[in-house]
């Protein structure tokens, strides 16, 4: 008699989670609301001005007129394949970036965060970190099992950001895309639901006001805390 072949572990009572539907995600430093061309495009265009480099690894942009960017936002938010949020930085009182859910597969319990484009004023701030935390929190609390991050394999800042936020590196898909007439090898990262409770605790500690001194400098590094979670989930991540 043939021996039984290995099978994946059981997922009892599995129910597909909902698709993103426009919940406002409100935190201490940021508020995320559905992107809208009329309300947000002109303000975002102003935030991105004189920083064409923020579009280097995006499949679109840079945009050289407010009308051009407005048209792109209007057409993009009409596409049901993804759901865009605009990020309002409460500390600076301005809209300063976007991010989206995409590759939304409720039947598989999988969802990706992408199209992350922070204006220079938002980059490297607690507000930027909290925006990513709020989106991850929504996904896992909605019932998703897998939360993905993908980027051009040459985009070193994005790769560092993924791992700082607790995503585990899963490898590179070679020659995955052509964009702007260039090849893209795509680096894959993911967080799974068993990682989420420990990651949530790490974010809570890092984002607390007590983690920052009077000059706004962090006392504990988020990367130190999330690395412990990644290694516990997959020892190869060490």
C-alpha positions, 0 to 999 in steps of 0.5 A: 500500500502506498504511504500517505503523501504529506498534506497541508495543515487543516484550516477548520471553519475557514471563511473568506474575509471581506474586501476593503470597503473604505473604512477610515483608519485612524491612528495617533499620527495619521489618518487614512481615508479612501483616495479621491481625485477631487479631494486629494489630487492637487494636495498630493501633487504639491507634496510630490513636487520637486521629488521626481525620484519618488517615482523611480520604482513605480510603474507610473509617474512622474507627473508634470502637471496637476491635471495629469496627476488628477486624471491618473488618480481619477482613473486609478481609484475607479479600478476595482482590482485595488483599493487606494488610501491617502495618508493624512499626516496629523503631525504636519497637518497635510496629505503626504502619501498614498498606499493601496491594497491590491492582489486582493484574494479573499478566497485565499485569505491573501492581500498585498500592500503596494503602490506605497508612495510617500512624499519626502516630508512623510518618509522616515517618520512615525507617521509613515510607520503607523500608516503601514501598521494601520493597513496591516492591522485592518487586514489581519483583523478582517481575517486575512491569513497572508499579507504581502509586500513586493518590490523591485529587487533593486529597490534597497530602501523598500526591501529594508522597509519591508523587513523593518516592518516585520515582513519575511523575505521569500525570494526573487521572481526573476524577470517578473515584469517590464515597466518603463521599458526596463526589466524588473526582478521582483522581491517577495516578502510576507507576514502571516497571521501567526506572526501578527500578535507579536508584531502588533505588540512590537508596533504598539511599543514602538509607536508609543510616545514614551519611545521617543525622546524630547528631540523626537528620536526613537529609544528602541528600534522597530527593526530590533523588535520585528527581527525577533518575530521574523526569526521566531517564524522562520529561523532562516530570516536570522 
